[in-house]
Amino acid sequence: MNSRTNNGMKTLVLLTLAATMVLGAGTALAQGRGGGPGYGGRGGFGDGEFGPAHRLEMLADHLELTEEQVAAIEGIRTQGQEKNMELRKE
């Protein structure tokens, strides 16, 4: 191949790669976080792999919280959810 054809091929490959990356990123962003139930799945009220219940369990282990402390945190979280739901209804 001559250098002109080689440069054209490199340009075509780079443009194809760039277009694929742009389209792939757009598709990934359009799909959201996914996962489980709730707003956006994992980060919402659901208890998916990265849901609040899982995070609380991990923190409780790390901080060596008692069952009473975990229950108090869950109560605060529940109250916050209820308040947020009321606000969303308005």
PyMOL Python script that loads the backbone (N, CA, C, O; Angstrom):
from pymol import cmd

cmd.read_pdbstr("""\
ATOM      1  N   MET A   1       0.834  -1.187   0.000  1.00  0.00           N
ATOM      2  CA  MET A   1       0.000   0.000   0.000  1.00  0.00           C
ATOM      3  C   MET A   1       0.875   1.245   0.000  1.00  0.00           C
ATOM      4  O   MET A   1       1.983   1.263   0.536  1.00  0.00           O
ATOM      5  N   ASN A   2       0.343   2.255  -0.607  1.00  0.00           N
ATOM      6  CA  ASN A   2       1.106   3.497  -0.559  1.00  0.00           C
ATOM      7  C   ASN A   2       0.726   4.275   0.689  1.00  0.00           C
ATOM      8  O   ASN A   2      -0.240   3.923   1.366  1.00  0.00           O
ATOM      9  N   SER A   3       1.467   5.320   1.001  1.00  0.00           N
ATOM     10  CA  SER A   3       1.249   6.058   2.253  1.00  0.00           C
ATOM     11  C   SER A   3      -0.084   6.795   2.254  1.00  0.00           C
ATOM     12  O   SER A   3      -0.671   7.014   3.314  1.00  0.00           O
ATOM     13  N   ARG A   4      -0.564   7.178   1.072  1.00  0.00           N
ATOM     14  CA  ARG A   4      -1.854   7.884   1.002  1.00  0.00           C
ATOM     15  C   ARG A   4      -3.006   6.970   1.411  1.00  0.00           C
ATOM     16  O   ARG A   4      -3.900   7.385   2.148  1.00  0.00           O
ATOM     17  N   THR A   5      -2.985   5.746   0.939  1.00  0.00           N
ATOM     18  CA  THR A   5      -4.018   4.769   1.287  1.00  0.00           C
ATOM     19  C   THR A   5      -3.924   4.409   2.766  1.00  0.00           C
ATOM     20  O   THR A   5      -4.942   4.251   3.440  1.00  0.00           O
ATOM     21  N   ASN A   6      -2.701   4.281   3.261  1.00  0.00           N
ATOM     22  CA  ASN A   6      -2.477   3.939   4.663  1.00  0.00           C
ATOM     23  C   ASN A   6      -3.006   5.045   5.573  1.00  0.00           C
ATOM     24  O   ASN A   6      -3.650   4.751   6.580  1.00  0.00           O
ATOM     25  N   ASN A   7      -2.750   6.299   5.243  1.00  0.00           N
ATOM     26  CA  ASN A   7      -3.255   7.424   6.033  1.00  0.00           C
ATOM     27  C   ASN A   7      -4.779   7.482   5.992  1.00  0.00           C
ATOM     28  O   ASN A   7      -5.420   7.756   7.007  1.00  0.00           O
ATOM     29  N   GLY A   8      -5.348   7.229   4.839  1.00  0.00           N
ATOM     30  CA  GLY A   8      -6.804   7.216   4.708  1.00  0.00           C
ATOM     31  C   GLY A   8      -7.416   6.120   5.557  1.00  0.00           C
ATOM     32  O   GLY A   8      -8.464   6.321   6.171  1.00  0.00           O
ATOM     33  N   MET A   9      -6.778   4.972   5.598  1.00  0.00           N
ATOM     34  CA  MET A   9      -7.265   3.851   6.404  1.00  0.00           C
ATOM     35  C   MET A   9      -7.184   4.183   7.897  1.00  0.00           C
ATOM     36  O   MET A   9      -8.103   3.875   8.656  1.00  0.00           O
ATOM     37  N   LYS A  10      -6.090   4.805   8.309  1.00  0.00           N
ATOM     38  CA  LYS A  10      -5.936   5.203   9.715  1.00  0.00           C
ATOM     39  C   LYS A  10      -7.012   6.215  10.103  1.00  0.00           C
ATOM     40  O   LYS A  10      -7.595   6.130  11.184  1.00  0.00           O
ATOM     41  N   THR A  11      -7.264   7.159   9.223  1.00  0.00           N
ATOM     42  CA  THR A  11      -8.295   8.160   9.478  1.00  0.00           C
ATOM     43  C   THR A  11      -9.663   7.498   9.605  1.00  0.00           C
ATOM     44  O   THR A  11     -10.435   7.832  10.504  1.00  0.00           O
ATOM     45  N   LEU A  12      -9.965   6.564   8.709  1.00  0.00           N
ATOM     46  CA  LEU A  12     -11.248   5.854   8.744  1.00  0.00           C
ATOM     47  C   LEU A  12     -11.400   5.064  10.043  1.00  0.00           C
ATOM     48  O   LEU A  12     -12.468   5.066  10.655  1.00  0.00           O
ATOM     49  N   VAL A  13     -10.339   4.396  10.454  1.00  0.00           N
ATOM     50  CA  VAL A  13     -10.380   3.619  11.703  1.00  0.00           C
ATOM     51  C   VAL A  13     -10.597   4.546  12.897  1.00  0.00           C
ATOM     52  O   VAL A  13     -11.405   4.239  13.774  1.00  0.00           O
ATOM     53  N   LEU A  14      -9.893   5.666  12.943  1.00  0.00           N
ATOM     54  CA  LEU A  14     -10.037   6.610  14.050  1.00  0.00           C
ATOM     55  C   LEU A  14     -11.440   7.222  14.092  1.00  0.00           C
ATOM     56  O   LEU A  14     -12.023   7.365  15.167  1.00  0.00           O
ATOM     57  N   LEU A  15     -11.977   7.581  12.934  1.00  0.00           N
ATOM     58  CA  LEU A  15     -13.333   8.136  12.889  1.00  0.00           C
ATOM     59  C   LEU A  15     -14.366   7.102  13.323  1.00  0.00           C
ATOM     60  O   LEU A  15     -15.309   7.425  14.044  1.00  0.00           O
ATOM     61  N   THR A  16     -14.186   5.866  12.884  1.00  0.00           N
ATOM     62  CA  THR A  16     -15.101   4.794  13.285  1.00  0.00           C
ATOM     63  C   THR A  16     -15.031   4.564  14.785  1.00  0.00           C
ATOM     64  O   THR A  16     -16.062   4.403  15.438  1.00  0.00           O
ATOM     65  N   LEU A  17     -13.835   4.548  15.332  1.00  0.00           N
ATOM     66  CA  LEU A  17     -13.659   4.370  16.766  1.00  0.00           C
ATOM     67  C   LEU A  17     -14.288   5.518  17.548  1.00  0.00           C
ATOM     68  O   LEU A  17     -14.958   5.290  18.555  1.00  0.00           O
ATOM     69  N   ALA A  18     -14.075   6.750  17.088  1.00  0.00           N
ATOM     70  CA  ALA A  18     -14.657   7.911  17.771  1.00  0.00           C
ATOM     71  C   ALA A  18     -16.177   7.867  17.723  1.00  0.00           C
ATOM     72  O   ALA A  18     -16.835   8.144  18.727  1.00  0.00           O
ATOM     73  N   ALA A  19     -16.742   7.523  16.576  1.00  0.00           N
ATOM     74  CA  ALA A  19     -18.201   7.440  16.454  1.00  0.00           C
ATOM     75  C   ALA A  19     -18.758   6.353  17.358  1.00  0.00           C
ATOM     76  O   ALA A  19     -19.802   6.542  17.982  1.00  0.00           O
ATOM     77  N   THR A  20     -18.081   5.228  17.435  1.00  0.00           N
ATOM     78  CA  THR A  20     -18.523   4.129  18.295  1.00  0.00           C
ATOM     79  C   THR A  20     -18.499   4.552  19.759  1.00  0.00           C
ATOM     80  O   THR A  20     -19.416   4.229  20.514  1.00  0.00           O
ATOM     81  N   MET A  21     -17.460   5.270  20.160  1.00  0.00           N
ATOM     82  CA  MET A  21     -17.361   5.719  21.549  1.00  0.00           C
ATOM     83  C   MET A  21     -18.469   6.713  21.882  1.00  0.00           C
ATOM     84  O   MET A  21     -19.072   6.634  22.952  1.00  0.00           O
ATOM     85  N   VAL A  22     -18.741   7.645  20.973  1.00  0.00           N
ATOM     86  CA  VAL A  22     -19.779   8.642  21.213  1.00  0.00           C
ATOM     87  C   VAL A  22     -21.147   7.980  21.305  1.00  0.00           C
ATOM     88  O   VAL A  22     -21.923   8.273  22.215  1.00  0.00           O
ATOM     89  N   LEU A  23     -21.441   7.094  20.371  1.00  0.00           N
ATOM     90  CA  LEU A  23     -22.737   6.400  20.385  1.00  0.00           C
ATOM     91  C   LEU A  23     -22.865   5.490  21.605  1.00  0.00           C
ATOM     92  O   LEU A  23     -23.933   5.407  22.212  1.00  0.00           O
ATOM     93  N   GLY A  24     -21.787   4.815  21.960  1.00  0.00           N
ATOM     94  CA  GLY A  24     -21.817   3.931  23.127  1.00  0.00           C
ATOM     95  C   GLY A  24     -22.026   4.702  24.412  1.00  0.00           C
ATOM     96  O   GLY A  24     -22.774   4.262  25.285  1.00  0.00           O
ATOM     97  N   ALA A  25     -21.373   5.853  24.541  1.00  0.00           N
ATOM     98  CA  ALA A  25     -21.524   6.676  25.742  1.00  0.00           C
ATOM     99  C   ALA A  25     -22.948   7.209  25.837  1.00  0.00           C
ATOM    100  O   ALA A  25     -23.536   7.235  26.918  1.00  0.00           O
ATOM    101  N   GLY A  26     -23.500   7.633  24.702  1.00  0.00           N
ATOM    102  CA  GLY A  26     -24.883   8.135  24.699  1.00  0.00           C
ATOM    103  C   GLY A  26     -25.869   7.069  25.110  1.00  0.00           C
ATOM    104  O   GLY A  26     -26.804   7.337  25.864  1.00  0.00           O
ATOM    105  N   THR A  27     -25.668   5.866  24.621  1.00  0.00           N
ATOM    106  CA  THR A  27     -26.551   4.757  24.980  1.00  0.00           C
ATOM    107  C   THR A  27     -26.436   4.423  26.462  1.00  0.00           C
ATOM    108  O   THR A  27     -27.444   4.195  27.130  1.00  0.00           O
ATOM    109  N   ALA A  28     -25.217   4.395  26.973  1.00  0.00           N
ATOM    110  CA  ALA A  28     -25.010   4.087  28.391  1.00  0.00           C
ATOM    111  C   ALA A  28     -25.650   5.140  29.282  1.00  0.00           C
ATOM    112  O   ALA A  28     -26.266   4.806  30.294  1.00  0.00           O
ATOM    113  N   LEU A  29     -25.510   6.395  28.921  1.00  0.00           N
ATOM    114  CA  LEU A  29     -26.092   7.468  29.723  1.00  0.00           C
ATOM    115  C   LEU A  29     -27.611   7.446  29.656  1.00  0.00           C
ATOM    116  O   LEU A  29     -28.277   7.757  30.644  1.00  0.00           O
ATOM    117  N   ALA A  30     -28.161   7.088  28.519  1.00  0.00           N
ATOM    118  CA  ALA A  30     -29.613   7.062  28.360  1.00  0.00           C
ATOM    119  C   ALA A  30     -30.247   5.952  29.183  1.00  0.00           C
ATOM    120  O   ALA A  30     -31.406   6.064  29.582  1.00  0.00           O
ATOM    121  N   GLN A  31     -29.506   4.889  29.442  1.00  0.00           N
ATOM    122  CA  GLN A  31     -30.049   3.761  30.186  1.00  0.00           C
ATOM    123  C   GLN A  31     -30.098   4.020  31.683  1.00  0.00           C
ATOM    124  O   GLN A  31     -30.804   3.302  32.390  1.00  0.00           O
ATOM    125  N   GLY A  32     -29.404   4.979  32.183  1.00  0.00           N
ATOM    126  CA  GLY A  32     -29.411   5.273  33.611  1.00  0.00           C
ATOM    127  C   GLY A  32     -28.593   4.274  34.394  1.00  0.00           C
ATOM    128  O   GLY A  32     -27.784   3.532  33.837  1.00  0.00           O
ATOM    129  N   ARG A  33     -28.814   4.265  35.695  1.00  0.00           N
ATOM    130  CA  ARG A  33     -28.012   3.429  36.590  1.00  0.00           C
ATOM    131  C   ARG A  33     -28.455   1.986  36.594  1.00  0.00           C
ATOM    132  O   ARG A  33     -27.636   1.088  36.792  1.00  0.00           O
ATOM    133  N   GLY A  34     -29.734   1.745  36.379  1.00  0.00           N
ATOM    134  CA  GLY A  34     -30.222   0.373  36.321  1.00  0.00           C
ATOM    135  C   GLY A  34     -30.076  -0.365  37.633  1.00  0.00           C
ATOM    136  O   GLY A  34     -29.758   0.239  38.657  1.00  0.00           O
ATOM    137  N   GLY A  35     -30.298  -1.628  37.612  1.00  0.00           N
ATOM    138  CA  GLY A  35     -30.109  -2.441  38.805  1.00  0.00           C
ATOM    139  C   GLY A  35     -31.402  -2.917  39.400  1.00  0.00           C
ATOM    140  O   GLY A  35     -31.986  -3.883  38.909  1.00  0.00           O
ATOM    141  N   GLY A  36     -31.860  -2.280  40.426  1.00  0.00           N
ATOM    142  CA  GLY A  36     -33.030  -2.758  41.146  1.00  0.00           C
ATOM    143  C   GLY A  36     -34.133  -1.732  41.191  1.00  0.00           C
ATOM    144  O   GLY A  36     -34.149  -0.794  40.394  1.00  0.00           O
ATOM    145  N   PRO A  37     -35.057  -1.902  42.117  1.00  0.00           N
ATOM    146  CA  PRO A  37     -36.182  -0.984  42.213  1.00  0.00           C
ATOM    147  C   PRO A  37     -35.769   0.375  42.761  1.00  0.00           C
ATOM    148  O   PRO A  37     -34.694   0.515  43.345  1.00  0.00           O
ATOM    149  N   GLY A  38     -36.608   1.357  42.575  1.00  0.00           N
ATOM    150  CA  GLY A  38     -36.333   2.679  43.121  1.00  0.00           C
ATOM    151  C   GLY A  38     -36.004   3.672  42.037  1.00  0.00           C
ATOM    152  O   GLY A  38     -36.149   3.365  40.853  1.00  0.00           O
ATOM    153  N   TYR A  39     -35.573   4.833  42.405  1.00  0.00           N
ATOM    154  CA  TYR A  39     -35.229   5.870  41.461  1.00  0.00           C
ATOM    155  C   TYR A  39     -33.845   5.585  40.909  1.00  0.00           C
ATOM    156  O   TYR A  39     -32.844   5.738  41.609  1.00  0.00           O
ATOM    157  N   GLY A  40     -33.792   5.166  39.644  1.00  0.00           N
ATOM    158  CA  GLY A  40     -32.518   4.841  39.038  1.00  0.00           C
ATOM    159  C   GLY A  40     -31.965   3.515  39.493  1.00  0.00           C
ATOM    160  O   GLY A  40     -30.821   3.184  39.181  1.00  0.00           O
ATOM    161  N   GLY A  41     -32.738   2.757  40.215  1.00  0.00           N
ATOM    162  CA  GLY A  41     -32.310   1.417  40.609  1.00  0.00           C
ATOM    163  C   GLY A  41     -31.523   1.414  41.890  1.00  0.00           C
ATOM    164  O   GLY A  41     -32.090   1.551  42.974  1.00  0.00           O
ATOM    165  N   ARG A  42     -30.250   1.261  41.780  1.00  0.00           N
ATOM    166  CA  ARG A  42     -29.407   1.003  42.941  1.00  0.00           C
ATOM    167  C   ARG A  42     -29.369   2.142  43.953  1.00  0.00           C
ATOM    168  O   ARG A  42     -29.232   1.887  45.150  1.00  0.00           O
ATOM    169  N   GLY A  43     -29.483   3.364  43.515  1.00  0.00           N
ATOM    170  CA  GLY A  43     -29.339   4.482  44.430  1.00  0.00           C
ATOM    171  C   GLY A  43     -30.632   4.957  45.036  1.00  0.00           C
ATOM    172  O   GLY A  43     -30.622   5.862  45.870  1.00  0.00           O
ATOM    173  N   GLY A  44     -31.751   4.372  44.641  1.00  0.00           N
ATOM    174  CA  GLY A  44     -33.043   4.835  45.127  1.00  0.00           C
ATOM    175  C   GLY A  44     -33.429   4.175  46.428  1.00  0.00           C
ATOM    176  O   GLY A  44     -32.578   3.876  47.264  1.00  0.00           O
ATOM    177  N   PHE A  45     -34.715   3.952  46.593  1.00  0.00           N
ATOM    178  CA  PHE A  45     -35.202   3.346  47.823  1.00  0.00           C
ATOM    179  C   PHE A  45     -35.042   1.840  47.822  1.00  0.00           C
ATOM    180  O   PHE A  45     -35.238   1.197  48.853  1.00  0.00           O
ATOM    181  N   GLY A  46     -34.692   1.273  46.694  1.00  0.00           N
ATOM    182  CA  GLY A  46     -34.548  -0.172  46.595  1.00  0.00           C
ATOM    183  C   GLY A  46     -33.369  -0.662  47.401  1.00  0.00           C
ATOM    184  O   GLY A  46     -32.511   0.119  47.813  1.00  0.00           O
ATOM    185  N   ASP A  47     -33.335  -1.941  47.618  1.00  0.00           N
ATOM    186  CA  ASP A  47     -32.238  -2.524  48.383  1.00  0.00           C
ATOM    187  C   ASP A  47     -31.424  -3.448  47.497  1.00  0.00           C
ATOM    188  O   ASP A  47     -31.139  -4.586  47.868  1.00  0.00           O
ATOM    189  N   GLY A  48     -31.050  -2.955  46.326  1.00  0.00           N
ATOM    190  CA  GLY A  48     -30.227  -3.724  45.411  1.00  0.00           C
ATOM    191  C   GLY A  48     -28.819  -3.867  45.955  1.00  0.00           C
ATOM    192  O   GLY A  48     -28.559  -3.637  47.136  1.00  0.00           O
ATOM    193  N   GLU A  49     -27.933  -4.244  45.081  1.00  0.00           N
ATOM    194  CA  GLU A  49     -26.546  -4.495  45.464  1.00  0.00           C
ATOM    195  C   GLU A  49     -25.898  -3.278  46.123  1.00  0.00           C
ATOM    196  O   GLU A  49     -25.055  -3.423  47.008  1.00  0.00           O
ATOM    197  N   PHE A  50     -26.291  -2.082  45.690  1.00  0.00           N
ATOM    198  CA  PHE A  50     -25.713  -0.868  46.252  1.00  0.00           C
ATOM    199  C   PHE A  50     -26.785  -0.012  46.915  1.00  0.00           C
ATOM    200  O   PHE A  50     -26.609   1.198  47.054  1.00  0.00           O
ATOM    201  N   GLY A  51     -27.874  -0.613  47.319  1.00  0.00           N
ATOM    202  CA  GLY A  51     -28.970   0.107  47.946  1.00  0.00           C
ATOM    203  C   GLY A  51     -28.627   0.529  49.359  1.00  0.00           C
ATOM    204  O   GLY A  51     -27.611   0.109  49.912  1.00  0.00           O
ATOM    205  N   PRO A  52     -29.476   1.362  49.943  1.00  0.00           N
ATOM    206  CA  PRO A  52     -29.220   1.882  51.283  1.00  0.00           C
ATOM    207  C   PRO A  52     -29.084   0.790  52.345  1.00  0.00           C
ATOM    208  O   PRO A  52     -28.252   0.910  53.245  1.00  0.00           O
ATOM    209  N   ALA A  53     -29.875  -0.256  52.255  1.00  0.00           N
ATOM    210  CA  ALA A  53     -29.786  -1.319  53.264  1.00  0.00           C
ATOM    211  C   ALA A  53     -28.425  -2.013  53.209  1.00  0.00           C
ATOM    212  O   ALA A  53     -27.838  -2.334  54.243  1.00  0.00           O
ATOM    213  N   HIS A  54     -27.940  -2.236  52.007  1.00  0.00           N
ATOM    214  CA  HIS A  54     -26.633  -2.876  51.856  1.00  0.00           C
ATOM    215  C   HIS A  54     -25.527  -1.967  52.388  1.00  0.00           C
ATOM    216  O   HIS A  54     -24.612  -2.421  53.075  1.00  0.00           O
ATOM    217  N   ARG A  55     -25.626  -0.662  52.058  1.00  0.00           N
ATOM    218  CA  ARG A  55     -24.613   0.276  52.553  1.00  0.00           C
ATOM    219  C   ARG A  55     -24.643   0.359  54.068  1.00  0.00           C
ATOM    220  O   ARG A  55     -23.594   0.413  54.710  1.00  0.00           O
ATOM    221  N   LEU A  56     -25.846   0.369  54.647  1.00  0.00           N
ATOM    222  CA  LEU A  56     -25.952   0.434  56.103  1.00  0.00           C
ATOM    223  C   LEU A  56     -25.342  -0.812  56.739  1.00  0.00           C
ATOM    224  O   LEU A  56     -24.662  -0.728  57.762  1.00  0.00           O
ATOM    225  N   GLU A  57     -25.587  -1.950  56.134  1.00  0.00           N
ATOM    226  CA  GLU A  57     -25.016  -3.196  56.659  1.00  0.00           C
ATOM    227  C   GLU A  57     -23.488  -3.140  56.637  1.00  0.00           C
ATOM    228  O   GLU A  57     -22.830  -3.544  57.596  1.00  0.00           O
ATOM    229  N   MET A  58     -22.940  -2.642  55.550  1.00  0.00           N
ATOM    230  CA  MET A  58     -21.482  -2.533  55.450  1.00  0.00           C
ATOM    231  C   MET A  58     -20.928  -1.556  56.484  1.00  0.00           C
ATOM    232  O   MET A  58     -19.917  -1.831  57.130  1.00  0.00           O
ATOM    233  N   LEU A  59     -21.605  -0.402  56.635  1.00  0.00           N
ATOM    234  CA  LEU A  59     -21.157   0.577  57.624  1.00  0.00           C
ATOM    235  C   LEU A  59     -21.277   0.033  59.045  1.00  0.00           C
ATOM    236  O   LEU A  59     -20.401   0.258  59.880  1.00  0.00           O
ATOM    237  N   ALA A  60     -22.359  -0.678  59.310  1.00  0.00           N
ATOM    238  CA  ALA A  60     -22.567  -1.236  60.647  1.00  0.00           C
ATOM    239  C   ALA A  60     -21.442  -2.202  60.994  1.00  0.00           C
ATOM    240  O   ALA A  60     -20.948  -2.212  62.122  1.00  0.00           O
ATOM    241  N   ASP A  61     -21.041  -3.009  60.024  1.00  0.00           N
ATOM    242  CA  ASP A  61     -19.925  -3.927  60.259  1.00  0.00           C
ATOM    243  C   ASP A  61     -18.625  -3.159  60.487  1.00  0.00           C
ATOM    244  O   ASP A  61     -17.862  -3.464  61.404  1.00  0.00           O
ATOM    245  N   HIS A  62     -18.388  -2.168  59.646  1.00  0.00           N
ATOM    246  CA  HIS A  62     -17.141  -1.407  59.726  1.00  0.00           C
ATOM    247  C   HIS A  62     -17.051  -0.603  61.025  1.00  0.00           C
ATOM    248  O   HIS A  62     -15.989  -0.529  61.643  1.00  0.00           O
ATOM    249  N   LEU A  63     -18.172  -0.003  61.435  1.00  0.00           N
ATOM    250  CA  LEU A  63     -18.173   0.838  62.634  1.00  0.00           C
ATOM    251  C   LEU A  63     -18.514   0.061  63.909  1.00  0.00           C
ATOM    252  O   LEU A  63     -18.518   0.614  65.009  1.00  0.00           O
ATOM    253  N   GLU A  64     -18.800  -1.234  63.736  1.00  0.00           N
ATOM    254  CA  GLU A  64     -19.164  -2.101  64.860  1.00  0.00           C
ATOM    255  C   GLU A  64     -20.354  -1.531  65.634  1.00  0.00           C
ATOM    256  O   GLU A  64     -20.322  -1.409  66.858  1.00  0.00           O
ATOM    257  N   LEU A  65     -21.424  -1.177  64.868  1.00  0.00           N
ATOM    258  CA  LEU A  65     -22.630  -0.624  65.487  1.00  0.00           C
ATOM    259  C   LEU A  65     -23.446  -1.730  66.150  1.00  0.00           C
ATOM    260  O   LEU A  65     -23.419  -2.885  65.723  1.00  0.00           O
ATOM    261  N   THR A  66     -24.164  -1.358  67.193  1.00  0.00           N
ATOM    262  CA  THR A  66     -25.058  -2.305  67.851  1.00  0.00           C
ATOM    263  C   THR A  66     -26.351  -2.406  67.041  1.00  0.00           C
ATOM    264  O   THR A  66     -26.610  -1.584  66.163  1.00  0.00           O
ATOM    265  N   GLU A  67     -27.147  -3.412  67.344  1.00  0.00           N
ATOM    266  CA  GLU A  67     -28.436  -3.575  66.664  1.00  0.00           C
ATOM    267  C   GLU A  67     -29.343  -2.376  66.933  1.00  0.00           C
ATOM    268  O   GLU A  67     -30.110  -1.969  66.059  1.00  0.00           O
ATOM    269  N   GLU A  68     -29.259  -1.811  68.139  1.00  0.00           N
ATOM    270  CA  GLU A  68     -30.074  -0.649  68.483  1.00  0.00           C
ATOM    271  C   GLU A  68     -29.674   0.564  67.635  1.00  0.00           C
ATOM    272  O   GLU A  68     -30.534   1.318  67.177  1.00  0.00           O
ATOM    273  N   GLN A  69     -28.375   0.745  67.431  1.00  0.00           N
ATOM    274  CA  GLN A  69     -27.906   1.862  66.617  1.00  0.00           C
ATOM    275  C   GLN A  69     -28.347   1.703  65.155  1.00  0.00           C
ATOM    276  O   GLN A  69     -28.760   2.673  64.518  1.00  0.00           O
ATOM    277  N   VAL A  70     -28.257   0.489  64.636  1.00  0.00           N
ATOM    278  CA  VAL A  70     -28.696   0.221  63.264  1.00  0.00           C
ATOM    279  C   VAL A  70     -30.194   0.475  63.140  1.00  0.00           C
ATOM    280  O   VAL A  70     -30.648   1.070  62.162  1.00  0.00           O
ATOM    281  N   ALA A  71     -30.966   0.022  64.136  1.00  0.00           N
ATOM    282  CA  ALA A  71     -32.418   0.240  64.108  1.00  0.00           C
ATOM    283  C   ALA A  71     -32.745   1.734  64.137  1.00  0.00           C
ATOM    284  O   ALA A  71     -33.670   2.181  63.458  1.00  0.00           O
ATOM    285  N   ALA A  72     -31.993   2.503  64.918  1.00  0.00           N
ATOM    286  CA  ALA A  72     -32.219   3.947  64.982  1.00  0.00           C
ATOM    287  C   ALA A  72     -31.928   4.602  63.636  1.00  0.00           C
ATOM    288  O   ALA A  72     -32.669   5.483  63.199  1.00  0.00           O
ATOM    289  N   ILE A  73     -30.863   4.179  62.987  1.00  0.00           N
ATOM    290  CA  ILE A  73     -30.521   4.724  61.666  1.00  0.00           C
ATOM    291  C   ILE A  73     -31.595   4.357  60.648  1.00  0.00           C
ATOM    292  O   ILE A  73     -31.986   5.190  59.830  1.00  0.00           O
ATOM    293  N   GLU A  74     -32.070   3.124  60.692  1.00  0.00           N
ATOM    294  CA  GLU A  74     -33.134   2.707  59.769  1.00  0.00           C
ATOM    295  C   GLU A  74     -34.404   3.526  59.990  1.00  0.00           C
ATOM    296  O   GLU A  74     -35.099   3.868  59.033  1.00  0.00           O
ATOM    297  N   GLY A  75     -34.707   3.843  61.256  1.00  0.00           N
ATOM    298  CA  GLY A  75     -35.871   4.672  61.562  1.00  0.00           C
ATOM    299  C   GLY A  75     -35.738   6.067  60.973  1.00  0.00           C
ATOM    300  O   GLY A  75     -36.690   6.609  60.412  1.00  0.00           O
ATOM    301  N   ILE A  76     -34.560   6.637  61.104  1.00  0.00           N
ATOM    302  CA  ILE A  76     -34.307   7.967  60.537  1.00  0.00           C
ATOM    303  C   ILE A  76     -34.446   7.918  59.018  1.00  0.00           C
ATOM    304  O   ILE A  76     -35.028   8.818  58.412  1.00  0.00           O
ATOM    305  N   ARG A  77     -33.912   6.870  58.411  1.00  0.00           N
ATOM    306  CA  ARG A  77     -34.002   6.721  56.959  1.00  0.00           C
ATOM    307  C   ARG A  77     -35.452   6.597  56.509  1.00  0.00           C
ATOM    308  O   ARG A  77     -35.850   7.197  55.511  1.00  0.00           O
ATOM    309  N   THR A  78     -36.238   5.820  57.241  1.00  0.00           N
ATOM    310  CA  THR A  78     -37.650   5.644  56.902  1.00  0.00           C
ATOM    311  C   THR A  78     -38.404   6.964  57.011  1.00  0.00           C
ATOM    312  O   THR A  78     -39.212   7.294  56.143  1.00  0.00           O
ATOM    313  N   GLN A  79     -38.143   7.718  58.074  1.00  0.00           N
ATOM    314  CA  GLN A  79     -38.784   9.026  58.238  1.00  0.00           C
ATOM    315  C   GLN A  79     -38.423   9.964  57.091  1.00  0.00           C
ATOM    316  O   GLN A  79     -39.275  10.696  56.589  1.00  0.00           O
ATOM    317  N   GLY A  80     -37.187   9.940  56.688  1.00  0.00           N
ATOM    318  CA  GLY A  80     -36.743  10.772  55.574  1.00  0.00           C
ATOM    319  C   GLY A  80     -37.440  10.384  54.270  1.00  0.00           C
ATOM    320  O   GLY A  80     -37.827  11.249  53.484  1.00  0.00           O
ATOM    321  N   GLN A  81     -37.597   9.077  54.048  1.00  0.00           N
ATOM    322  CA  GLN A  81     -38.293   8.609  52.846  1.00  0.00           C
ATOM    323  C   GLN A  81     -39.734   9.086  52.839  1.00  0.00           C
ATOM    324  O   GLN A  81     -40.241   9.556  51.821  1.00  0.00           O
ATOM    325  N   GLU A  82     -40.390   8.959  53.989  1.00  0.00           N
ATOM    326  CA  GLU A  82     -41.792   9.373  54.077  1.00  0.00           C
ATOM    327  C   GLU A  82     -41.934  10.874  53.826  1.00  0.00           C
ATOM    328  O   GLU A  82     -42.847  11.313  53.127  1.00  0.00           O
ATOM    329  N   LYS A  83     -41.023  11.650  54.402  1.00  0.00           N
ATOM    330  CA  LYS A  83     -41.070  13.100  54.207  1.00  0.00           C
ATOM    331  C   LYS A  83     -40.832  13.449  52.735  1.00  0.00           C
ATOM    332  O   LYS A  83     -41.511  14.313  52.180  1.00  0.00           O
ATOM    333  N   ASN A  84     -39.875  12.781  52.113  1.00  0.00           N
ATOM    334  CA  ASN A  84     -39.587  13.042  50.707  1.00  0.00           C
ATOM    335  C   ASN A  84     -40.773  12.663  49.817  1.00  0.00           C
ATOM    336  O   ASN A  84     -41.062  13.360  48.844  1.00  0.00           O
ATOM    337  N   MET A  85     -41.450  11.580  50.139  1.00  0.00           N
ATOM    338  CA  MET A  85     -42.613  11.172  49.346  1.00  0.00           C
ATOM    339  C   MET A  85     -43.718  12.217  49.447  1.00  0.00           C
ATOM    340  O   MET A  85     -44.393  12.510  48.460  1.00  0.00           O
ATOM    341  N   GLU A  86     -43.901  12.779  50.642  1.00  0.00           N
ATOM    342  CA  GLU A  86     -44.903  13.843  50.816  1.00  0.00           C
ATOM    343  C   GLU A  86     -44.539  15.059  49.969  1.00  0.00           C
ATOM    344  O   GLU A  86     -45.397  15.642  49.307  1.00  0.00           O
ATOM    345  N   LEU A  87     -43.283  15.431  49.996  1.00  0.00           N
ATOM    346  CA  LEU A  87     -42.824  16.579  49.219  1.00  0.00           C
ATOM    347  C   LEU A  87     -43.000  16.347  47.724  1.00  0.00           C
ATOM    348  O   LEU A  87     -43.363  17.266  46.990  1.00  0.00           O
ATOM    349  N   ARG A  88     -42.747  15.133  47.274  1.00  0.00           N
ATOM    350  CA  ARG A  88     -42.891  14.817  45.842  1.00  0.00           C
ATOM    351  C   ARG A  88     -44.361  14.889  45.418  1.00  0.00           C
ATOM    352  O   ARG A  88     -44.668  15.285  44.294  1.00  0.00           O
ATOM    353  N   LYS A  89     -45.256  14.506  46.314  1.00  0.00           N
ATOM    354  CA  LYS A  89     -46.679  14.564  45.998  1.00  0.00           C
ATOM    355  C   LYS A  89     -47.132  16.002  45.792  1.00  0.00           C
ATOM    356  O   LYS A  89     -47.999  16.268  44.960  1.00  0.00           O
ATOM    357  N   GLU A  90     -46.544  16.936  46.552  1.00  0.00           N
ATOM    358  CA  GLU A  90     -46.884  18.348  46.419  1.00  0.00           C
ATOM    359  C   GLU A  90     -46.398  18.860  45.088  1.00  0.00           C
ATOM    360  O   GLU A  90     -46.584  20.035  44.773  1.00  0.00           O
TER     361      GLU A  90
END
""", "prot")
cmd.dss("prot")
cmd.show_as("cartoon", "prot")
cmd.util.cbc("prot")
cmd.orient("prot")
